[in-house]
Amino acid sequence: MNRLGLKLACVALAIVIWIQVASTTDTEATLALPVELVNLPPQYTSAGSEVPRLIDVRLYGSKLRLLAHKYLNRQVGRIQIDLADARPAPSYGYSVSRSDVHTGLHTDLQVRGVGPSTTIRLRIDEQVVRRLPVAIELTGRLPEDRLFLEPISVTPDSVELAGPARFLAGISVVPTAPVELDRLGQSETLERELVSPEPLLVPMPSVVRVHARIARVEDRTLSNVPVVLLVDAGQPPAVVSPPVADVMVRGPADSVNALVPARLVVTIPLSGLAEDIYRLSGQVDHPDWLQVVALEPEQFMVIIGDAPPDSVRRQRP
């Protein structure tokens, strides 16, 4: 145990002596310092500049301090590019010099030079914020037995898009990530990220909610729907045969099952027709949420005025 203790004491003493010697010995070393852009006015942006994360710098100073930076990640400084006087301009080269290297409180360090890759590409542009509508990106189709109760919507329906002015020209909407319709089986509210038209443009917020109100579809045939003739003022009286029709409709199952024939009517306009016998098609007036699938019969016999029995039956043009 005494020998082990003696060995440990010797090791500790050797480390202390090495630290003391390293702290009092100056040396020169090449270290990679982080690069940052500072003092850029808030109305401008440097997005799109080609700025490396690190640049090699030749430093002279305490050997212990330089080793701590290299192996213990204890930063001894950084490269700061001062953009206080920058103005919007096309991409240009900036040569990094010794004056851009800042060693902070480590005044004992001397900058001997900057590595060979000393030119960085800067691009200064106006920082613009514009409010644009959100466009819902849809893919696929709803299942055959499903339909939308109302148009699919998004909240918020517009967002701010921020970034360099040069990228905002010509952009009119901000699309969402795709909403796959074939995976929707019921009413849902989905979160979707916004897809920036350009990587340097940032939507705010970046996520929106897409609302899809969906119902199961059902077909139903309603009988004895009345047929109504639309006669102009002063036009001879007219009769129709048959006076009722069967209408097949399609819509949300709950609403279709509660539907009564009185909610529908078949109309036939007679404007401009002379006294005669005609075979005319009807038009179904129905609630907006319904779709007419079929009308039986497809045509109706209409007699205007006192047409003779042997009058030629006509198809309305």
C-alpha positions in Angstrom: 0.0 0.0 0.0 2.9 2.3 0.8 4.5 1.7 -2.6 1.1 2.3 -4.4 0.6 5.5 -2.5 4.1 6.6 -3.3 3.5 5.9 -7.0 0.2 7.9 -7.0 1.9 10.8 -5.3 4.7 10.7 -7.9 2.1 10.8 -10.7 0.2 13.7 -9.2 3.5 15.6 -8.6 4.5 15.0 -12.3 1.1 16.3 -13.5 1.4 19.4 -11.3 5.0 20.0 -12.6 3.8 19.5 -16.2 0.9 21.9 -15.8 3.2 24.5 -14.3 5.7 24.1 -17.1 2.9 24.2 -19.8 1.3 27.3 -18.3 4.6 29.2 -18.4 5.7 27.9 -21.8 4.6 29.7 -24.9 4.1 27.9 -28.2 2.5 28.4 -31.6 -0.4 26.2 -32.8 -3.1 26.2 -35.4 -6.6 26.0 -33.9 -10.0 26.0 -35.5 -12.1 28.9 -34.3 -15.8 29.3 -34.8 -17.1 32.0 -37.2 -20.0 34.3 -36.5 -21.6 37.3 -38.2 -22.3 40.2 -35.8 -24.0 43.6 -35.8 -26.1 43.0 -38.9 -29.0 45.6 -38.8 -32.3 43.9 -38.1 -33.9 45.0 -41.4 -31.3 42.9 -43.3 -30.5 39.2 -43.5 -27.4 37.2 -44.3 -29.4 34.1 -45.3 -27.7 32.4 -48.2 -24.2 33.4 -47.3 -21.6 30.7 -47.5 -20.0 31.0 -44.0 -17.9 28.0 -42.8 -18.5 26.9 -39.2 -14.8 26.9 -38.4 -11.6 28.6 -39.8 -8.0 27.7 -38.9 -6.1 30.4 -37.1 -2.4 30.4 -36.1 -2.1 31.5 -32.5 0.9 32.0 -30.2 0.6 31.9 -26.4 0.3 29.7 -23.4 0.8 26.0 -24.3 -1.6 25.0 -21.6 -4.3 27.3 -22.8 -3.9 26.2 -26.4 -4.0 22.5 -25.4 -7.1 23.1 -23.4 -8.8 24.6 -26.5 -7.7 21.7 -28.7 -8.5 18.8 -26.4 -10.9 20.1 -23.7 -13.1 22.3 -26.0 -12.3 25.4 -23.9 -12.7 28.1 -26.5 -9.9 30.7 -26.6 -11.6 33.0 -29.1 -13.7 33.3 -32.3 -13.8 35.0 -35.6 -16.4 37.8 -35.8 -17.3 39.4 -39.1 -18.7 42.8 -38.3 -21.6 43.7 -40.6 -22.7 46.9 -39.0 -22.1 48.8 -42.3 -23.5 46.1 -44.6 -26.1 46.9 -47.2 -28.1 44.8 -49.6 -25.9 43.6 -52.4 -25.2 40.6 -54.7 -23.0 37.8 -53.4 -19.4 39.0 -52.7 -16.2 37.7 -51.3 -15.0 38.8 -47.8 -11.4 38.2 -46.9 -11.0 37.2 -43.3 -8.0 38.9 -41.6 -6.2 38.9 -38.3 -8.4 41.8 -37.1 -11.5 39.6 -37.3 -10.0 37.2 -34.7 -11.1 38.0 -31.1 -9.5 36.1 -28.3 -11.7 37.7 -25.6 -10.1 37.9 -22.2 -7.1 35.9 -23.3 -4.9 38.9 -24.0 -1.8 36.8 -23.7 -2.6 35.1 -27.0 -1.2 36.6 -30.2 -2.8 36.1 -33.7 0.0 35.1 -36.1 -2.2 34.5 -39.1 -5.4 33.1 -40.6 -5.6 29.8 -42.5 -5.5 29.6 -46.3 -9.3 29.4 -46.7 -9.8 33.0 -45.7 -12.4 34.2 -48.2 -16.1 33.6 -47.4 -19.1 34.5 -49.6 -21.6 36.9 -48.2 -25.0 37.8 -49.4 -26.9 40.7 -47.7 -30.6 41.2 -48.6 -33.6 42.9 -47.1 -35.5 40.9 -44.5 -39.1 40.9 -45.7 -42.2 39.5 -44.0 -45.3 38.9 -46.1 -48.7 37.4 -45.2 -49.8 34.8 -47.8 -52.7 32.4 -48.0 -52.3 28.7 -47.1 -52.9 26.2 -49.9 -54.0 22.7 -48.9 -52.1 20.1 -50.8 -54.4 17.1 -51.5 -53.5 13.7 -52.9 -55.6 10.7 -53.8 -59.4 10.5 -53.6 -61.9 9.9 -50.9 -63.2 6.4 -50.6 -66.3 5.8 -52.8 -68.7 5.7 -49.9 -67.5 9.0 -48.4 -68.0 12.6 -49.2 -67.2 16.1 -47.8 -69.9 17.8 -45.9 -68.2 21.1 -46.7 -65.1 22.2 -48.4 -61.9 21.2 -46.6 -60.5 24.1 -44.7 -57.3 25.2 -42.8 -56.6 27.2 -39.7 -55.0 29.7 -39.9 -55.9 30.3 -43.5 -52.9 32.6 -44.0 -49.4 32.8 -42.5 -46.4 35.1 -42.5 -43.5 34.1 -44.7 -40.2 35.7 -43.7 -36.8 35.8 -45.4 -34.7 37.5 -48.1 -36.7 39.7 -50.4 -35.2 38.1 -53.5 -37.0 34.8 -52.9 -40.4 36.2 -52.1 -41.1 37.6 -55.6 -43.6 35.5 -57.5 -44.7 33.4 -54.4 -48.5 33.7 -53.9 -49.3 30.8 -51.5 -47.7 28.6 -48.9 -48.6 24.9 -49.4 -49.1 22.3 -46.7 -47.6 18.9 -46.6 -49.9 16.5 -48.5 -53.2 15.4 -47.1 -53.9 11.9 -48.3 -57.6 11.7 -49.0 -57.8 7.9 -49.4 -56.8 7.6 -45.7 -59.7 9.7 -44.5 -62.7 7.7 -43.3 -64.3 10.1 -41.0 -64.3 13.8 -39.9 -60.8 14.7 -38.7 -58.6 17.7 -37.8 -55.1 17.0 -38.9 -51.9 18.9 -38.2 -49.7 19.5 -41.3 -46.4 21.3 -41.6 -46.1 24.1 -44.1 -43.7 23.5 -47.0 -41.6 26.5 -47.6 -41.3 27.3 -51.4 -37.6 28.2 -50.7 -35.4 26.8 -47.9 -34.4 30.3 -46.8 -38.0 31.4 -46.3 -39.5 30.7 -42.9 -43.3 30.3 -42.5 -44.7 31.5 -39.2 -46.3 29.4 -37.7 -44.8 26.4 -39.3 -47.8 24.0 -38.6 -51.5 24.5 -39.4 -54.6 22.5 -38.7 -56.6 21.0 -41.6 -60.3 20.4 -41.0 -62.1 17.7 -43.0 -65.8 17.1 -42.3 -66.7 13.8 -43.9 -69.8 11.6 -43.9 -70.8 8.2 -45.2 -72.6 8.3 -48.5 -76.0 6.7 -49.1 -78.3 6.5 -52.2 -82.1 6.7 -51.8 -85.0 6.9 -54.2 -87.8 9.3 -53.3 -91.2 8.7 -55.0 -94.0 11.1 -55.9 -91.8 14.2 -56.2 -94.1 16.8 -57.8 -93.4 18.1 -61.3 -94.0 21.9 -61.8 -94.4 23.7 -65.1 -92.9 27.1 -65.3 -95.2 29.1 -67.5 -94.7 32.7 -68.6 -97.3 35.4 -68.0 -99.9 35.3 -70.8 -98.8 31.9 -72.0 -101.7 29.3 -72.5 -102.2 26.9 -69.7 -100.3 23.6 -69.8 -100.5 20.1 -68.3 -97.8 17.5 -67.7 -97.8 13.7 -67.6 -96.9 12.2 -65.3 -97.4 14.9 -62.7 -94.9 13.2 -60.3 -91.5 11.6 -60.6 -89.1 9.3 -58.8 -85.7 10.9 -58.0 -82.6 9.0 -56.8 -80.3 11.1 -54.7 -77.0 10.7 -53.0 -75.7 12.4 -49.9 -74.8 12.1 -46.2 -76.4 9.0 -44.9 -78.1 10.6 -41.9 -79.5 13.5 -43.9 -80.6 11.3 -46.8 -82.6 9.0 -44.5 -84.4 12.0 -43.0 -85.2 13.5 -46.3 -88.9 13.9 -47.4 -90.1 14.2 -51.0 -91.4 17.7 -50.3 -87.8 19.0 -50.1 -87.5 18.2 -53.9 -89.3 19.5 -56.9 -88.9 18.8 -60.7 -89.3 21.9 -62.8 -89.9 22.2 -66.6 -89.5 25.7 -68.1 -92.0 26.4 -70.9 -90.8 29.9 -71.9 -91.2 30.7 -75.6 -93.1 27.5 -76.5 -96.2 27.6 -78.7 -99.3 25.6 -78.2 -98.4 22.0 -79.0 -97.4 18.7 -77.4 -93.8 18.2 -76.3 -91.5 15.7 -74.7 -89.3 17.7 -72.3 -86.6 17.0 -69.7 -87.0 18.1 -66.1 -84.6 19.7 -63.8 -84.5 18.7 -60.1 -84.3 21.5 -57.6 -82.7 20.1 -54.4 -80.7 21.2 -51.3 -77.0 21.9 -52.1 -75.7 19.0 -50.0 -77.6 16.5 -52.3 -76.5 15.0 -55.6 -79.1 13.8 -58.1 -78.2 10.4 -59.4 -81.2 9.6 -61.6 -84.7 11.0 -62.6 -87.5 8.6 -63.7 -89.0 9.3 -66.2 -86.2 11.2 -67.9 -88.7 13.1 -70.1 -92.3 14.2 -69.6 -95.2 14.8 -71.9 -96.3 18.5 -71.8 -99.4 19.8 -73.5 -99.6 23.6 -74.0 -103.0 25.0 -74.8 -105.6 23.1 -76.8 -103.2 21.2 -79.0 -105.0 18.8 -81.4 -104.7 15.1 -80.6 -102.7 14.3 -83.7 -100.2 17.2 -83.1 -96.6 16.2 -83.6 -94.8 15.6 -80.3 -91.5 17.5 -80.1 -88.3 17.4 -78.2 -87.5 20.8 -76.9 -84.3 22.1 -78.5 
